[in-house]
Amino acid sequence: MNILPALLDDPAWLHGASAFSTVRTRRGEALSWPAHWARLAGTCTFLSLPVPETQLPTLEAFAWGLLRVTVTAGGTFALHRPLTPGPRPAAGVRVHLTDIQPQPQLAAHKTGNYLPYRLAAQQASSAGAFEGWLIDANGHVVDGSRTSPLLEIGGRLVLPAGGLPGLTRAASLQGQDYKVRQVPAAELPQVTRAWICGAGVGIVPVQEISGLELRLSLPVQWPETQDWNLVWPE
């Protein structure tokens, strides 16, 4: 048995008492950092953590990168890595509806209490899917393990209520009409199109939603955009 390093004997690592945001970068520039900072600051207030620092360090000029900014009681920390997701999935991606539920009081925040999202990702991977969706205790679709869901139901764009307010999804919806509401899992067969949105992938169409007694094939439509926040980072 190993002795726990003193650095890890801290609520941030032992209990997930931290807040974070994942920011896409382009040639060393952090995209939409003010929006990420504002959301992160709100979570820090909710968790009684220090206000996140606003000044970012000098970033490596990766063609595409992911910057994770984490706030703990000890301060603000940055980790910058290249973003290399591979070839764009032209045919869209598969999404699997899992039986994993997020912690309801934390579902609107990105915190170090991240186990439900990792478990959902594992379930999705076991099902051969790119992404896993989480549900709440009442069976409503609320979030993705690493992206935000965007649905089209009855010809209208719908954001499932109850999860993280995704910033990439918000950027994709600028100038469009949409509704935020609860989406029961039983309503998924009525979905006519769907997308997943996140800093790591941009906005990506869903070709299939699977789950218990569910296998829904969808038409794939890639949005026409040159927004660096939304394109697939090739």
N, C-alpha and C positions, 0 to 999 in steps of 0.2 A: 504493500500500500504506500502510495506517495503522499508526502506532506503537501498540503495546499499552499501554494506560494502566497506570501503576504499580500501581494498586489491583488489577488483574487478574493481575499477575505473582506469583501465589500458588498453592500446591498445591491449595487449595480449588477454584479456578476452572480451573486448567490440567489437573488430574488427577482432579477429583471427590473430593478428600480432605475430605469433609464428611458430616455426618449431619443428618437432618431428620425432622420429623413434621408432618403436616397435621391440624389440629384444627378441628372444627366449632364455630362460635360462635352464640349466640342472644342478641340484645339486649345484646351486649358481654360476655357470659359465655362463657368457654372451657369447652366440655363435655368431661368425662372427662379433664381436663388431668393429674391425677395418673397415670393409666394411660399416657397419651402420654409423660409425662416419664420414667416408669420404663423404657419401651421405648427411648426415645431415649438415656437414660443407659447402658443396656446396649450400644447400638451405639457410643456414644462410648468406652466401655471397650474394646470390640473393636478400634476404630480408633486407640486411644491419643490421643483428643481430650479436651479439658477436660470436666469434668462440666457438663452444661447448667444454666443458672440456673433457679431455681424460680419466681422472681417475674416475672410477666408485666407488660407495660406496660398502661396504661389503654387499652382497646379501644373503637373506634367502635361505637355501638349499632346496628349493622346488624340488620335483621330476621333475616337469616341471613348468616353470614360464614364464611370459611375463613382460619385463622391458620396460617401456615407458620413453624415455629420451626426455624432452621438453626444448627448448631454447627460452627465451624471452629477451627483452632488459634488464631485471633484472638479467639474469644469466641462468645457466643450472640446471634443476630439474629432479629428478628420482622418479619413482613410480613402485614398483615391486609387482606383484600379482601372486597367483597360476594360472596355466594354466590347466583347467579341462573341455575340450570340450565334454566329454562323450564318449560312445562307438564309435569305428571306423565305419563309414558308408560303410560296405562291398560292398553294391550294388551301390556305388557312390552317387553323390549329384545332385540335380536339380539346374539349373541356369536360371534366368529370365532376358530377355533383357528389360531394362527399357527405358523410354523416357527422363531420366535425363542427363544433360550435365554438365561436370566439367567446372570450370573457365579456359579458354584455356591457359592463361599465367601462371597458377599455377598447371596445370595438371601433370607436371613432378616433382612436389615437394609434400612432406607431410607437410602441414601447418595447422594452427588452423582454416583456412577457410574451414571447413569440411562439411558444410551443404549439398552439392550435394551428397556426399557419404552416409550420413545418410538417405536422401530422397530415394536414390536408394535401400538401404537396406530395408526401409519400404515397397517400392513397391514389392520387392522380397518376403518379409515375407507375404504380403497380397496375393501373388500368390502361396504361399505354397512352395517357393523355398529357398534353402540354401544361395544363393548368387545372387546379382543383378549386371548386367553389364551396364556401362554407355556408351553413344554415344556422338560424337561431333556434331557440327552444320551441318555437311555434311552427317550425318548418318553412320559414321564409329564407330565400336566398339573400345573403347580406354582403358577401365580399369574395375576393379571390385570395389564394395563398400568396400571390406576389403581384397581382394586377387587380384593377377595378373592372367589374362587369358593366357593359352597356348593352341594353336590349332594345329590340324593336318589337312592339306588341300592338296589334291593331293599327299599324301604320304610324305609331307614335313612338318616339324615343323615350325609354324608361330607365331611370337610375334606381336600382334596388336600394331601399332605405335600410339603415342599420349598420353600415360599415364605414370604412375610412373615406373621407372626402378626397378622392383621388385628384391630384393636380393635373396629371396628363389627361385624364378623362375630362376634367373641366376645360382644359385648353382645346380639346377636340370638339367641344359643344358650343364654343363661342359663336354667337349669331344664330343659333338653332333653338327651336322650341323643344322642350322636353319636360318630363314630369318625374318627380321623386316620390316614390311610394313603395309600400311593402309588396313584395312579389312572392306569393306562395310557390313552393317547388311544384305543386300540382298544376300551376299555370304555365310551366315551361313548355309543354307541347304547343302552346299558342304563340311562341316566339317565332317570328318570321326571319329575323336576322339578328346577329349578335357580334360583339367585338370585346376584346380585352384591352385594357389601357394601362401602361406603366412606364416608368422611366427606363427600364431595361429593354423594352421592346417597342415603345411608341404605341400606336393603335393598330391592332391586328384582328382580322375577321375570324370568326369561329365557323368551322365547317361542320362540327358535330358536337352535340351535348349528350353525354351518356350518364347513366346512373341506374339505380335500382328500378327495373321495369321501364327504363327510358333510353331510347336511342333516336335522337332527332337530328336529321340531316338538314343543313341550312345552305342557302346560296352564299357564295363568298364574294364580297365586294370590298376591295382595298380603297380607302379614301384617297382622293387626289389631293396631296398636300406637299408642300416644300418646307413646312415647319420642322425645324430640327428637333423639337420636342416630340413630334408625332411620327416621323419616318422610322422605318426599320434601320438600325445602325449598321449598315454594311461597310 
